[in-house]
Amino acid sequence: MPAAPDAIVTINRRRFLKGAAAAGASTAAVAGGAGLILLGRDHPEVAASTGVDRVVRTTCSPNCTGGCGQLAFVRDGKVVKVQQAADYPDAVYNPRGCMKGISYHTLIHGADRITTPLVRTGERGSGAFREASWDEVLDRMANEMRRIGERWGWDSIHVFGQVPGSGYIQKGANYRASALLGMTHGTSFDFNGDLPMGMPITFGVQNAEHEAKDWANSRFLLLVGANPVETRIPDVHFLFDAVERGAQLVVVDPNFSGTAAKADTWLRIRPGTDAALGLAMAREILAADLADMDFLRNFTDAPLLVRLDTGLRLREADLRHDGDPDSFAIWDASVGRIARVGTDRLGMPGGTQAALAGTFEARLADGSTVEVTPGFELVRRELDSWTLDRAAGVTGIGAEMIARLARAYATAKPAAILMGGGSNHWFHGDLTGRAMGLLAAMTANIGVSGGGFSVYVGQYKVRVNVGPWFNPGGTKARIVPSIYFLRGRSETMHPDVPYPANGFHALVVTFANMFVQSPDLNRLHQTLSQLDLVVVVDHQMTETVRWADIVLPATTWYEKTDLTATPLHPFLQLQQAAIPPVGAARSELWIWREVVRRIDPAKAAEFMEVTEEEAIETILAAGAKDNGPTAGITLDRLREGPVRLNVPDPDIPFGPQVRDRVPFPPVSMPAAPEATAAFLPTRRIEFYKEEERFRELGEAVPTFKDPHDDGVHDPVTYPLVFLTPHSKWRIHSTYGNSPWLAEIHGGRPLVLMHPDDARDRGIADGDEVEVYNTRGAFRCWAQVSEAAGRGSVTLPEGWWPRDFVAGKGVNELTASEVNPIHEVHFVPNMWSPSTGWKDCRCEVRRPEGGNRA
Amino acid sequence: MRYVAPKEATVPDRRSPIDLLPAASREWGRIEPPSDQPRWGMVVDTERCIGCWSCAVICKSENNVPLGAWWNRILTEGEGLDLPTTEHGSEEMSWTPLACQMCENPPCVKVCPVQATYVRDDGVVMMDNERCIGCRYCMIACPYGVRTFNWGTPQRPNGLETGMVAERPIGTVEKCTFCVHRLEEGQVPSCVVSCPAGARIFGDLNDPDSRVSRLIRDREGRMLLEDRGTRPKVRYLPARRRRGL
């Protein structure tokens, strides 16, 4: 019998009501004596809840986009229960939260918790450390940083931390310190492959999604590569709300997923071919005369003329010497001549009938003539090649089914496309996004409740004005996309990327399990071997921590203060400390304050002597100006619970564009408006991209390209596509060491494969197998099921290496190649290289000596 | 079998976790106003259940259930955890959360030689762990397999005691209680609060207008293993018919 903590109390409810001290209620009944037959009211009185010391409202915020309000129940300084707060004023959002969040206390007080600073004593990666004091590790860190900074430049010190949207203050402290010391800071939304490059290319925004409750307003939900039943657990009920109101739910996924199980129709698609499906649907919608051509004229670049000699758009400056280089032209079919179109307002010039097809002659200012054609003519030529049969051959979905899907999608109003990482995490994921965006625009499902094209991956969204906090005294951290940290600069890297002149010499990792969760891990280890200093801040003993020289014990979000928001719902929320830091753990703000103090006391005094609450007040005040998103929101209100940001209800993108004809793109915080406006010279939704690289690579209009890895790993030697989706049981690698969840899922990484693929390789369910390609290999166990499609295998990412047979996991195999299209412009996390986790081929075999089931 | 008395202590400052809830949270968990003589029942909507185990995990946390034991589990209707069956020619999968069915005619009560398992006036089938002698007849009698047995020293994650009720003595049987400690304070069971999909509804079966009564009527709430005559007060709503494109 383990010693029960004194905390365990049995309290009689009536005693509670009287406010008296507690005592066992059941003792009296026991005194009634064994052998007595107890009936009805003679049974022991049931004890009410055992008491707690306090209940604290906070926000669960791993990198999952949930942003779920939780209550921490505290007894004797320990969190003994976490449960959803269910306190959203918009009750449809209640209760928000999942089995992972409500088990978090088993990690706060778990066996892997780091409670003291550590200094490496063995080889890197050996996991040999000794305990140290804060003063020792901070002095050492500061001294090393000063030495490296003076020798190689401060920009050679790189800070990597995940998605600032899930904690503006503590993650902001990383940016603030980077700015003050001149360090480079990495990126995450793009590095995670979650940046849907189709969005900046087409809509000029980082990303723009409907708040989750708006799913319920849809009549038709088309989910591509999205599995909300497993990965959007707090929000998935909005799909069911829509279905109960008569909506149809169609799921496109290579695997029979949890979401497929709930669908009206599930379409098994060949991995990485979603763009081909989209293009064939678009062709069918045009052929059936179901497209809204006026929407295309008014809000997209469809009518804008393109010069066939240069491939550039026809501008007013081409037509007249004094013409505006930023004004464009259409062919007014009503009078048979060219008309000017400005960028100050959407719509078409009054009285015109803009042509969307045909080739015309334009007389230029120099007197010469060139052939011009509406951009949509070029789009249509590409679509013409995407016959139903061709798409069926590429996608594996029947031609007749594609036609029915296209017509159903185009006739249901409003219809929503929800895209997930399964479609986005490809080298050419941008092409899929562009094809889906085209469908949404052709059917006028943009800017309307229940419609839209939304991509839900990554808690990337900066919804408040973080500038005064991230950028102290007007300085800004130099942001280098993390992919260049991993693999060095590319030949086509944008010149604005502040890549350090002397390369990278030190790394500080916070809020991340970088040496497990990065792609192409063997390359990352090459970079690691060149570093003089690796510091890892974490609260769990992850694999990444094992590679550190210095380990700093972090607080969990139940031990500190922060401010959070998410793309999925528009409520601003606090994280509030429920318990004191466990052991010697400290917050990131505290850590950076101490580091900066040791390096530059003057800067520390001016910029780091600030509390979390003061930082929050600063952000709230900055965002309240001009009726901004935090107008009317105070720290006191946030202490009480979630407060809806000052945004439209429902919060859907592009309302001002479609309703009031305000030009695209809306602002993507924290970028300056002009930075993202450069993505869309026409200030309209763009399907034709005139930048030279798009034309060189044959991607000027939405098209389909074979997966990139097909050219790296030939499909004969590596016949299987290797899919590593998000797991139901983890948020990336967080919760990978959850003892309760391991009891449910079994705790062993299983690679899902089709029975025929397994049989061809002599593999049975439960066999130990090796999964490999030219980048690396790992061993796990086979799970054979028809849930898998033929030709692909699936193992959700985020398992801890120690759970595999030989300590290596899925990212031994994944790729890190940079798509040059993603380097045409550069705004960090907005137009920046997005990774393609699923664009990966492999083979699977039974290893010699491997265990059979 | 060693008898272990429940731990008792006096900590004057401690308060009921229900009293400490923020007002909005307490309102969310409030039981729909019952009749004069409530009979508690639960509806599980299998159309909405996503097999996420949130109800099971909060149960484990709320009730301080040791590692290796679950009062509430989620069965996959398929080929194993979250895998479909292809029995009918195409892939199909659904989930059935399973805990004590709170039978009107509970076989466990009939077989208990010491009357340690009994039915309260409000219909909740309960365990008196101080009377339980660990014979486990009830576990054999229960057709749903929802009772667990405390074999030895309970193991907890890194020793963390969780939850809002006292642990049970070693060598006794335990199971779902409909969170009676919460019912006593007017709150629905924790699994109902924590279901993110709105798949669990709790209320008074004696009130014909309660939400549970209406759902059972309107959507043909079914009993599990109805042929056994146990008459559960937990009912399951079937999934919708799928529409083809």
Interface residues (C-beta under 8 A of the other chain):
Chain A: M1 P2 A4 P5 D6 A7 I8 V9 T10 I11 R13 F16 A21 A22 A23 G24 S26 T27 A29 V30 A34 G35 I37 L38 L39 G40 R41 H43 P44 V46 A47 A48 S49 T50 G51 V52 D53 R54 V55 R57 L71 F73 R75 K78 V80 K81 V82 Q83 Q84 A85 A86 D87 P89 A91 N94 P95 R96 G97 C98 M99 I102 S103 H105 T106 H109 G110 A111 R113 V229 E230 I233 P234 V236 H237 F240 V243 Q248 V250 F256 G258 A260 A261 K262 A263 D264 T265 W266 M401 R404 L405 A408 E640 G641 K728 P739 W740 L741 E743 I744 H745 G746 Q783 S785 E786 A787
Chain B: V4 P6 K7 E8 A9 T10 V11 P12 D13 R14 R15 S16 P17 I18 D19 L20 L21 P22 A24 S25 W28 G29 E47 R48 I50 G51 C52 W53 S54 A56 V57 I58 K60 S61 E62 L67 G68 W70 E79 G80 L81 D82 L83 P84 T86 E91 E92 M93 S94 V114 Q115 Y118 R120 D121 M126 D128 E130 R131 T153 P154 R156 P157 N158 G159 L160 E161 T162 G163 M164 V165 A166 E167 I170 T177 V180 H181 R182 E184 E185 S190 V193 S194 C195 P196 A197 G198 R240 R242 R243 G244 L245
